[in-house]
């Protein structure tokens, strides 16, 4: 009996020692101090993003074409192009206050001139009976010249007649099969003005 009591007493003492040791090992663990370099004060947020490129918003758009707004015009830079209503070549008069449209039928050797307003849209009747062109054509090394009279065309539908017409027409052998030529309008009276030596190509 005494042996059993001694054994029980020894076991209780051993268990108590183990319990105390476990308790003190749990309570004795100290809080780890913060690592150096990571001390964040109130409001501090010091993110040093190494390797991250700075965003300086310096947008250098290389290769982007400059926006010049260079508007080319068929008859010489006047800000906007006009379309020839009969599919011919527009000849600007003065500061584009009026136009002549030259239409050539190279098969027949025929030329027709239409008198138009500043927008090359509405016909303008001219007080002259004819328009005279001096034309020059180069074929190879040979240069040929001719004077072409374009007579006023009458039109019963519009009431146009000689001395009050917007259309003038004539023929020349020099224009047959011609794909390129140049010339001069000798004289034209339009919109109250008379212009001489108006070149075209």
Secondary structure, 3 states (H helix, E strand, C coil): CHHHHHHHHHHHHHHHHHHHHHHHHHHCCCCCCCCCCCCCCCCCCCCCCCCCCCCCCCCCCCCCCCCCCCCCCCCCCCCCCCCCCCCCEEEEECCCCEEEEEEEECCCCEEEEEEEECCCCCECCECCCEEEEEEEEEECCEEEEEEEEEEECCECCCCEECCEECEEEEECHHHCCCCCCEEEEEEEEECCEEEEEEEEC
